[in-house]
Amino acid sequence: MTVGVHSKQMGTYCIETYGCQMNLADSELISGILEKKGWVRAQSVQDADLIVINTCTVRQRAAERAIGHVRSLGSLKAARPGLRIALVGCLAQHLGPDLRDRLPEVDLFAGPDAYRSLPALLERSGVDGKCALRRDRSETYDGLPVIRRKGANAWVSIMRGCDRACTYCAVPLARGRERSLPVESIRRDIEKVISEGFTAVTLLGQSVTSYRDGDRDFAWLIEHLGELGGLGKLRFLSPHPADFTPRLLEALRHCPVATRHIHLPLQSGSNRILDMMRRGYTREQYIELIEHARVTLPGVGITTDLMVGFPGETQEDFRQTIGVMETVRFDSAFMFAYSARERTYAARFLDDDVPAHEKRRRLEEVIALQESHSLQRFSACVGSTLEVLVEGPAKGSGGLLFGRGDDFKNTVFQPLPGRKLSVGQIVSVEITAATSHTLKGQQRQCP
């Protein structure tokens, strides 16, 4: 995604974002911070005086793509000596000092707690190679302006950081300890996005179910936000299985705007590997939670993250992951092979002993199995009628529209003849066909 600007006073900027929804939300925050100080959106990268590369360190591929892109900007910077490049976000925080020599194109490295000071840093002369990587355990960016992309959904960050310390994950090293925004601030933010025309809100946190403001936890927050007028759909990413309580399931069941979708990362189906990962739950507890969710929230869509090839993973460990997949039958999944993230516990103390070719083989098997499960899950929707939030035109659609139902399945549909639908509307769609990734249907006539 590229967000950009033009200003006579401060100059023009654009932001290019790599990684997760948290990074997308941070890019919208950075836009608000810069524009408040006089920066203006550029029409393109070529027109920008400042290019901000907002980075992720969770996956090796995202980090490599960001680094490769920075290097590709070297020729543009050589042609425009006044152009400045800022590398911000998790990768900058995690590896900033190590990247200074590798990326001479970068003028400023800034971590996730330094966004508030970006305008001041950019106003100073001689920022070449400067690192703003100080962590701030109190920084939540509460009350700062956010410039959101137009669309049906608004990202709303309700907490920052993570206390989980999974052995493979660099997020706690990059984003620091957990800190939650006050309920009142979250409510004001959501009331603002409703007034701006957004229909859906997605609450964001690295481990969103560990949210707490005094004695008010995430289940309380869901109950509270369900009382807001004007909100069409309420989603959240990403919960942690160890924090997902029966009370939260009940709160979701009774919340009139909560969607029927839970993205619940499993990572591994082996208790031994889960313990080595420090995930804080067992396969049995995970399966029991899914069963409880499907009873409490009929029709709920369950998606997940799956990792293969973690250090020490045997064939038996891998078969146990396959076993959980067969038991749960996820609607869809993000699947990947383990890659060591620098400075994590796993990278420092565990031997990455699963050969690359075996990781690939296991990943291919997981993908093939999930494809078959997804096709079953999606095909089961054929003949049903779903309430779909319109998100825009389908790619190469010829008049077809794209959206998602409450269970978060991609849905492409034909609108009724002569009906002009807007982004953010919620319409009834009869599902007539399915692939393993997309539902297809026809808008139904309202009675």
C-alpha positions in Angstrom: 0.0 0.0 0.0 1.2 3.5 -0.8 -0.1 6.6 1.0 1.5 9.9 0.1 1.6 14.0 0.1 2.7 17.8 -1.2 3.6 20.8 1.0 5.2 24.2 0.2 6.3 24.4 3.9 7.7 21.0 4.7 7.6 19.0 1.5 5.9 15.9 0.1 5.8 12.4 1.5 4.7 8.9 0.7 4.5 5.8 2.8 5.0 2.2 1.6 3.9 -0.5 4.0 5.1 -4.0 4.5 3.6 -6.6 6.9 0.5 -6.9 9.0 -2.6 -4.9 9.8 -0.7 -3.3 12.7 1.7 -1.8 10.2 -1.2 -0.6 8.0 -2.7 1.1 11.1 0.7 2.6 12.0 1.1 4.0 8.5 -2.2 5.8 8.9 -0.9 7.2 12.2 2.3 8.3 10.6 0.3 10.1 7.9 -1.6 12.0 10.6 1.5 13.0 12.5 3.3 14.2 9.4 0.4 16.1 7.9 -0.3 17.8 11.2 3.2 19.3 10.9 2.8 20.5 7.4 3.8 17.6 5.2 1.5 16.9 2.2 0.7 13.7 0.3 2.7 13.2 -2.9 1.0 11.9 -6.1 3.7 9.2 -6.4 7.0 8.0 -5.1 8.7 10.0 -7.9 7.1 13.2 -6.6 8.0 12.7 -2.9 10.6 14.6 -0.9 10.4 11.9 1.8 9.8 8.2 1.3 8.8 6.3 4.5 9.2 2.5 4.4 7.2 1.0 7.2 8.5 -2.5 7.9 7.7 -5.9 9.5 10.1 -8.4 11.0 7.7 -11.3 11.7 8.4 -13.0 8.4 11.7 -13.3 6.6 10.2 -12.6 3.2 8.6 -9.3 4.3 11.9 -8.1 5.8 13.8 -9.1 2.6 11.3 -7.4 0.4 11.6 -4.2 2.4 15.4 -4.2 2.3 15.4 -5.0 -1.5 13.0 -2.1 -2.1 15.1 0.3 -0.2 18.1 -0.7 -2.3 16.1 -0.2 -5.5 15.5 3.4 -4.5 19.2 4.1 -4.6 19.0 5.3 -8.3 16.1 7.5 -7.5 17.9 9.1 -4.6 21.1 9.6 -6.8 19.0 11.5 -9.3 17.4 13.6 -6.6 19.9 14.5 -4.0 17.3 16.2 -1.8 15.2 13.0 -1.4 15.2 11.4 2.0 14.4 7.9 3.0 13.2 6.8 6.4 13.0 3.1 7.4 10.6 2.8 10.2 8.7 0.0 12.1 9.7 -3.4 13.5 12.6 -4.1 11.2 14.1 -0.8 11.9 13.8 -1.3 15.6 15.0 -4.9 15.6 18.0 -4.5 13.3 18.5 -0.7 12.8 22.1 -0.4 14.0 23.0 -3.5 11.9 21.4 -2.1 8.8 23.1 1.3 8.7 26.1 0.0 6.8 24.0 -2.3 4.6 21.6 0.4 3.6 23.4 3.7 3.0 20.4 4.9 1.2 18.5 5.3 4.5 18.7 8.7 6.2 16.7 7.8 9.3 15.9 4.6 11.2 12.9 4.9 13.6 11.2 2.3 15.7 7.5 1.9 16.6 7.8 4.2 19.6 9.4 7.0 17.7 6.6 8.1 15.3 5.6 11.0 17.5 9.1 12.6 17.0 9.4 12.0 13.2 8.6 15.6 12.2 11.2 17.0 14.6 13.8 14.5 13.5 13.2 15.4 9.9 13.5 19.1 10.6 17.0 18.7 11.9 19.9 18.9 9.5 22.3 16.1 9.1 20.0 13.2 10.0 21.9 10.8 7.7 22.1 7.4 9.3 20.4 8.5 12.5 18.7 5.9 14.6 15.7 6.8 16.7 15.2 3.5 18.4 14.5 4.3 22.1 11.7 2.3 23.5 8.9 4.1 25.4 6.8 1.8 27.6 4.2 4.6 28.0 3.7 5.4 24.3 0.3 4.5 23.0 -0.2 7.5 20.6 -3.4 8.2 22.4 -5.2 11.2 20.9 -2.9 11.8 17.9 -4.5 12.3 14.4 -4.9 9.4 12.1 -5.5 9.7 8.4 -7.3 6.5 7.3 -7.7 5.0 3.9 -11.2 5.3 2.5 -13.1 2.0 2.5 -15.6 -0.1 4.5 -13.2 -0.9 7.4 -11.2 1.2 9.8 -8.3 -0.2 11.8 -8.3 0.9 15.4 -5.3 0.0 17.6 -6.4 -0.6 21.2 -3.0 -1.7 22.5 0.7 -1.9 21.6 3.5 -4.3 22.3 3.4 -8.0 23.5 4.3 -9.8 26.7 4.0 -13.3 25.3 7.7 -13.9 24.4 7.2 -16.8 22.0 10.6 -18.2 21.4 10.5 -17.7 17.6 9.0 -14.2 17.5 10.8 -10.9 17.3 7.7 -8.7 17.9 8.3 -8.2 21.7 11.9 -7.2 20.8 10.6 -4.7 18.3 7.4 -3.4 19.9 8.2 -3.7 23.6 5.9 -4.6 26.5 2.1 -4.5 26.4 0.2 -1.3 27.1 -3.5 -0.7 26.5 -5.3 2.5 25.6 -8.1 3.7 27.9 -11.6 2.5 27.0 -12.7 6.1 26.7 -10.1 6.8 24.1 -11.0 3.8 22.1 -14.7 4.7 22.2 -13.9 8.3 21.0 -11.8 6.9 18.2 -14.6 4.6 17.0 -17.2 7.3 17.3 -15.0 9.4 15.0 -14.6 6.7 12.4 -18.3 6.1 12.4 -18.8 9.9 11.8 -16.3 9.6 8.9 -18.5 7.0 7.2 -16.8 3.7 8.0 -19.2 0.8 8.5 -16.8 -1.7 10.1 -14.1 -1.4 12.7 -11.3 -3.9 13.3 -9.7 -3.7 16.8 -6.0 -4.4 16.6 -3.4 -5.6 19.1 -0.5 -8.0 18.9 -2.3 -10.2 21.3 -5.6 -8.3 21.4 -7.3 -10.6 23.9 -4.9 -9.6 26.6 -6.3 -6.0 26.5 -6.9 -4.6 29.9 -7.8 -1.1 31.3 -7.9 -1.5 35.0 -10.5 -4.2 35.7 -12.0 -3.9 32.2 -10.8 -6.7 30.0 -11.3 -7.5 26.3 -14.7 -9.2 26.9 -15.9 -6.1 28.8 -14.7 -3.9 25.9 -16.6 -6.0 23.3 -19.8 -5.7 25.5 -19.3 -2.0 25.8 -18.7 -1.3 22.1 -21.7 -3.4 21.1 -23.8 -0.6 22.6 -22.4 2.0 20.2 -24.9 3.4 17.7 -24.0 3.5 14.0 -21.4 0.7 14.0 -22.2 -2.0 11.5 -19.6 -4.6 12.1 -16.9 -5.2 14.8 -13.9 -7.4 14.2 -10.6 -8.0 16.0 -7.1 -9.3 15.3 -5.3 -11.2 16.6 -6.4 -13.1 19.7 -4.2 -15.6 21.5 -5.6 -19.0 22.4 -4.3 -18.8 26.0 -6.4 -15.5 26.6 -9.6 -16.6 24.8 -12.0 -17.2 27.7 -15.6 -18.6 27.7 -16.7 -15.2 28.9 -15.3 -13.6 25.7 -17.2 -16.1 23.6 -20.4 -15.2 25.5 -19.7 -11.5 25.0 -19.3 -12.1 21.2 -22.5 -14.1 21.1 -24.5 -11.3 22.7 -22.8 -8.4 20.8 -25.1 -7.4 18.0 -22.3 -6.1 15.7 -19.5 -8.7 16.4 -18.8 -10.8 13.3 -18.7 -14.5 13.4 -15.0 -14.9 12.7 -12.0 -15.8 14.9 -8.4 -15.9 13.7 -6.8 -18.1 16.2 -3.1 -19.0 15.6 -2.3 -22.6 16.3 1.3 -22.7 15.0 1.8 -26.4 15.8 -0.3 -29.4 16.8 2.5 -30.9 18.9 2.5 -30.3 22.6 6.2 -30.7 22.7 6.7 -28.1 20.0 4.1 -25.8 21.5 6.1 -26.0 24.8 9.3 -25.2 23.0 7.6 -22.2 21.4 6.3 -21.1 24.8 2.8 -20.7 23.4 1.0 -21.3 26.8 -1.6 -23.9 25.7 -1.8 -27.5 24.6 -3.3 -29.1 21.5 -6.2 -30.4 23.6 -7.0 -27.0 25.1 -6.9 -25.5 21.6 -9.3 -28.1 20.1 -11.6 -27.7 23.1 -11.7 -23.9 22.6 -12.6 -24.4 18.9 -15.4 -26.8 19.8 -16.7 -24.4 22.4 -16.6 -21.5 19.8 -18.5 -23.5 17.2 -21.2 -24.3 19.8 -21.4 -20.8 21.2 -21.2 -19.0 17.8 -23.0 -21.1 15.2 -21.5 -20.6 11.7 -18.3 -19.0 13.0 -15.4 -18.9 10.6 -12.1 -20.2 12.1 -8.8 -19.2 10.5 -5.3 -19.8 11.8 -1.5 -19.6 11.4 0.5 -22.8 11.0 4.3 -23.1 11.2 6.3 -26.2 10.0 9.9 -27.0 10.5 10.4 -25.4 13.9 13.7 -26.5 15.5 13.5 -30.1 16.7 10.2 -30.8 14.9 10.1 -34.5 14.1 7.9 -36.4 11.7 5.7 -37.3 14.6 5.4 -33.7 15.7 4.5 -32.8 12.1 1.9 -35.6 11.9 0.3 -34.1 15.1 -0.1 -30.8 13.3 -1.8 -32.6 10.5 -4.0 -34.4 13.0 -5.2 -31.1 14.5 -5.9 -29.8 11.0 -8.0 -32.9 10.3 -9.9 -32.5 13.6 -10.6 -28.7 13.3 -10.8 -28.2 9.5 -10.0 -24.5 9.4 -11.8 -22.3 6.9 -8.4 -20.9 5.8 -4.8 -20.5 7.1 -1.6 -18.6 6.8 1.0 -21.3 6.4 4.8 -20.9 6.4 8.1 -22.6 7.2 10.1 -21.6 10.2 12.9 -19.1 9.6 15.1 -17.9 12.4 14.5 -14.3 13.4 17.7 -12.7 14.7 18.1 -12.2 18.5 15.1 -14.3 19.3 15.4 -17.2 21.9 15.0 -19.8 19.1 17.7 -18.2 16.9 20.1 -18.0 19.8 19.6 -21.3 21.6 17.8 -23.8 19.3 19.4 -25.6 16.5 17.6 -25.0 13.2 17.9 -28.7 12.3 15.1 -29.4 9.9 16.6 -29.4 6.4 15.2 -26.8 4.0 14.0 -29.4 1.6 12.0 -31.1 4.4 10.5 -27.8 5.5 9.3 -27.3 1.9 7.9 -30.8 1.7 6.0 -30.4 5.0 4.7 -26.9 3.9 3.5 -28.3 0.6 1.6 -31.1 2.4 0.0 -28.6 4.8 -1.0 -26.3 2.0 -2.6 -29.1 0.0 -4.5 -30.4 3.0 -5.7 -26.9 3.8 -6.8 -26.3 0.3 -9.1 -29.4 0.5 -10.5 -28.3 3.8 -11.1 -24.7 2.6 -12.9 -26.1 -0.5 -15.2 -28.1 1.8 -15.8 -25.2 4.1 -16.5 -22.8 1.3 -18.7 -25.3 -0.7 -20.8 -25.8 2.4 -22.0 -22.2 2.0 -23.5 -22.9 -1.5 -27.3 -22.5 -1.3 -27.2 -20.2 1.8 -27.8 -16.5 2.0 -25.1 -14.4 3.7 -25.0 -10.8 4.8 -22.0 -9.3 3.0 -20.2 -6.0 3.7 -19.4 -4.4 0.3 -15.7 -3.5 0.0 -15.6 -2.5 -3.6 -15.4 -3.8 -7.2 -14.0 -7.3 -7.7 -10.8 -7.5 -9.7 -11.4 -7.8 -13.4 -15.0 -8.2 -12.5 -17.1 -6.6 -15.2 -19.7 -5.2 -12.8 -19.1 -7.8 -10.0 -18.6 -6.6 -6.4 -16.4 -7.9 -3.7 -17.0 -8.2 0.1 -17.0 -10.4 3.1 -19.6 -12.1 5.2 -19.6 -12.3 8.9 -17.4 -15.4 8.8 -14.8 -13.4 6.8 -15.0 -15.5 3.6 -14.2 -13.6 0.4 -17.4 -13.1 -1.6 -17.8 -12.0 -5.2 -21.3 -11.3 -6.3 -23.5 -9.8 -9.0 -25.5 -6.8 -7.8 -29.2 -6.5 -8.7 -29.8 -4.8 -12.1 -30.1 -1.0 -11.8 -28.9 -1.0 -8.2 -25.9 1.1 -7.3 -24.2 -0.2 -4.2 -21.7 1.8 -2.2 -18.7 0.6 -0.2 -19.7 -0.1 3.3 -23.3 -1.2 2.5 -24.4 -4.6 3.9 -26.4 -6.6 1.5 -27.9 -10.1 1.3 -26.2 -12.4 -1.2 -27.3 -15.9 -2.2 -24.2 -18.1 -2.7 -24.3 -20.1 -5.9 -20.8 -21.4 -6.3 -17.5 -21.7 -4.4 -13.8 -22.3 -4.8 -11.3 -22.9 -2.0 -10.8 -19.1 -1.6 -13.9 -17.4 -2.9 -17.7 -17.6 -2.6 -19.7 -16.5 -5.6 -23.3 -15.3 -5.6 -26.1 -13.0 -6.5 -27.5 -10.1 -4.5 -31.0 -11.0 -3.3 -34.0 -8.8 -3.7 -35.1 -7.3 -0.4 -38.7 -8.5 0.5 
